[in-house]
């Protein structure tokens, strides 16, 4: 996967070339900088343009520290796992609460984790996969795909099960789906290799979710995977100067604002119940 992260697509002939190439060796078209390397004036002032993946990880770990402290204060003697009540108070997905109007849980649940092993495993995958998707699709598309996959994953989870659920894996499966969509959209030998590689990732993850005793929310994984695949297929790769790029950047900013609003709703709820 590290090797694949160093590849990008020629905007003219759609062949995969090295990210270091400035002229496509196949069609001899001059290739500009990658989307992740460009700094648009409007977006330079927004923090997620520097490194979306790193900021998501920082939010996840910050919330996990807050969850751990709150769980310990609530009398939970296990410092490595968070009790269900604390997870609920901080915005976990829970069907009854969502049906009563707490829609913001579809977003906040994707930034919470139930234990140390849970957050370490998700962070390990997100650190590698998120960087790959951010480099391939650009910041705006990555933000939008991750947001939609998180909401879609927990929406399906809400329909499937009333149980409490948290974790970044809905968004992570969305990123896997986006890489699968890349191989489906651009049918080249390397595109087929990328598609096969990430389809195996998805399959292994879903099989892991079927193992007894792990309490893995496979519905959120499936929902995130298919939403991410659809979003990745629709948005495609960046195209310099296209009107669609401005619309996608606007959509990414809107997704970030909605996420911030969801956290404000979570905080307001937390101050009422604590």
C-alpha positions, 0 to 999 in steps of 0.5 A, a space after each residue: 500500500 505504501 507503494 500505491 500511495 506514491 502513484 497518481 493518475 495522468 489527467 489526460 490518458 488516465 494511466 497511473 504514473 509516479 507522483 514524482 513525474 512531471 511529464 506523463 511517460 505514456 502520453 507526454 502530457 505535462 502533469 501539475 502538482 497533486 491535489 494534496 500538494 496544492 494550497 487553495 487560497 480559500 482553504 489555506 486558513 482552514 486547519 484540515 487542509 494541513 493534514 486531515 488524517 492527523 486532525 481526525 486522529 487528534 480528535 479521536 485521542 482527545 475524546 478518548 482521554 476525556 471518555 477515560 477520565 469520565 468513566 473513571 469518575 463514574 466508578 468504572 474500575 477498568 481504565 482500559 475500557 469505557 462503560 456504556 453509560 459514559 459512551 452514551 453521554 458522549 454521543 454514541 449511536 443508540 437507536 432510541 435516542 436517534 429516533 427521538 431526534 438526537 441525529 447528531 449521534 450519527 456523526 459523533 459516534 464515529 469519533 468515540 472508542 470503547 477501549 484502548 485496543 479499539 482506538 489503537 487498532 482503528 488509529 493504526 489503520 486510519 493513519 495509513 489508509 487515510 494518508 493514502 486516500 488524502 493523497 489520491 483524492 485530495 483533502 476536500 474529497 477525503 473529508 466528504 467521503 469520510 463524513 458521508 461514510 460515517 453517517 451512512 454507516 451508523 444510519 445502517 447500524 441504527 436500522 439494523 440494531 438498537 445496540 450502542 455502537 461507536 468507532 471510526 471504522 465506519 469512516 475507515 470502511 468508507 475510505 476502503 470503499 473509495 479506493 475500490 471505486 477508484 479501481 472500478 472507475 479507471 479500468 487499467 491493470 494497476 486500477 484492477 490491482 488497487 481494486 483487488 487489494 482493497 476488496 481483500 481489505 474489506 473482506 478481511 474486515 467484514 469476516 473479522 466482524 463475524 467472529 464471536 465475542 468481539 462485538 463488532 458492528 458489521 452493519 456500520 462497516 457495510 454501510 460505510 463501505 458502500 457509501 464510501 464506494 458510491 461517493 468515491 465513484 461519483 466524485 472521481 479524482 481532482 481536475 484542475 480548474 473544474 467548477 466541480 472542484 469548487 463545489 466539492 470544496 464547498 461541500 467539504 467545508 459544509 461537512 466540517 461545519 456539520 461535524 462541529 455542530 454535532 459536537 456542540 450538540 453533544 456538549 450541550 447534551 453532556 452538560 445537561 446529563 452530567 
